[in-house]
Amino acid sequence: MKKVQLQSGSILIQALVFGTISVVIIGALISWAGTNIKASRFVIYREQALQIAEAGIDYYRWHLAHAPTDYRDGNATSTGPYIHDFFDKDGQKIGTFTLEITPPQQGFTLVKIKSTGKILQDPSVYRSIVVQLAKPSLAKYAVVSNDNIRFGAGTEVFGPVHSNGGIRFDGLAHNVISSSRDSYTDPDHSGGLEFGVHTHVNPPPSSGTNNAFRLAEAPPSVLANRTDVFEAGRVFPAPSADFVGMTTDLAQIKSNSQATGRYISASGVQGYRIVFKTDDTFDVHRVTNLTSAPNGCSNSQSQTGWGTWSIRANNGQTFVANYPIPANGLIFVEDNVWVEGQIQTARVTVAAGRFPDNSSTRPSITVNSNLLYTNYDGRDVLALISQGNMNVGLSSANILRIDAAIVAQNGRAGRYYYSSSCGTDYIRGTLTLYGMIASNIRYGYAYTDGTGYNTRNITYDANLLYGPPPSFPLTSDQYQTISWDEVR
């Protein structure tokens, strides 16, 4: 009996030990399961909060599509934040999104939206995202044209280039070159169709250019990867740029200039010279006489509107007045305009046009002397929008710099053809364009026989894309998403 009693007590101790262990394990499993359930629920809540925050962004994109300048969520007196209830498909409120709207700076289209999503089941859970929206302007390109264009050897372009026609590019492109044409007939030689974007530069290790038809640059040949010319590649066909819509833009600039800007009526003579100053003012001179073409200098290529487009040095102008740059930055001239000088921390658009629009009386804008920014960080922006041509005249600076977004709505941006009989000015040195060029017909500041500017440097001002000059043409009236970030 003594032996049996000892064995019975031993079993009881073992049962207690294993029972305790089982209780601990089961408790741990229950705790682990509860933690997993909470974690899963937390993940679900976080995902719901993110989706609610996204719904807030979608709502405000819709709001801006219907009220493009309303950055107060329809509340004229409040600057936010704006809280909206969020309902599920059954109409049950499950959370809220809170919007904080940062409107664009003056002259910009970039708007920032912060949306914070919360759920009712766990108010401690929230997700916040920040999205930047903007309307892209025509200044998304360094050069854009409505016609076939050619960039000769010696041209270097920093920024995207697009044409609704074909492009022959024999310079160096640091950004994408695109055309709306799949193929076209290059007007500078015979031989048939070539690619919408092609080059006549001989492939390495050869050098120089070949002006004849290039079979390797024509369909059905395989498109070569010519990084020696197109560093970022070439794209064709691509969507077209809208030049027709600019007529409305120019008419609106005139109306706004008459209301709160500076409107200058027809001169009765040749036009006006505008000289910008760094004190936020500009001088206006009435142009009375232009430089006469030297003997033997003639319009040998029968170009429309040909002339010296240079003001006579001694008695070619009279002073009108000095004006402050208007608050809305708009200057509209109902005549030809010559522009030069320097701006400092200014946002200005100079437009030249006549209405009703008549192809025989469209005015031009000419730049013969430096037109400069003081700041190159987006604080200084200038547009020259011409109903006709954007000229550089005969007596232009040998080293010329133009800081501006240039638009020739119906004409071309370039220089007329001046032969060797036009004096020493027919050949010029270096032209630097900082900004962008929009030219309805073929752009060009040089010719194949060496006349014009031997070196042309075109540098794209990226600040123009979402911070264009006042009333600058847009490529879309809809906001596009520029960036998306989640923040805490």
Beta strands, then each sheet from edge to edge (+ up, - down):
strand 1: 82-87
strand 2: 93-102
strand 3: 111-119
strand 4: 126-134
strand 5: 143-145
strand 6: 149-151
strand 7: 155-158
strand 8: 161-163
strand 9: 167-169
strand 10: 172-173
strand 11: 177-179
strand 12: 183-185
strand 13: 193-195
strand 14: 197-198
strand 15: 234-235
strand 16: 262-264
strand 17: 271-276
strand 18: 281-287
strand 19: 317-324
strand 20: 330-333
strand 21: 337-343
strand 22: 347-352
strand 23: 365-366
strand 24: 371-373
strand 25: 381-386
strand 26: 390-391
strand 27: 399-408
strand 28: 413-414
strand 29: 427-439
strand 30: 452-460
strand 31: 480-487
sheet 1: 1+ 2- 3+ 4- 31+
sheet 2: 10+ 7+ 30+ 29+ 5+ 8+ 11+ 15+
sheet 3: 6+ 9+ 14+
sheet 4: 10+ 7+ 30+ 29+ 27+ 25+ 22+ 20+ 16+
sheet 5: 12+ 13-
sheet 6: 19+ 18- 17+ 21+ 23+ 26+ 28+
sheet 7: 19+ 18- 17+ 21+ 24+
end
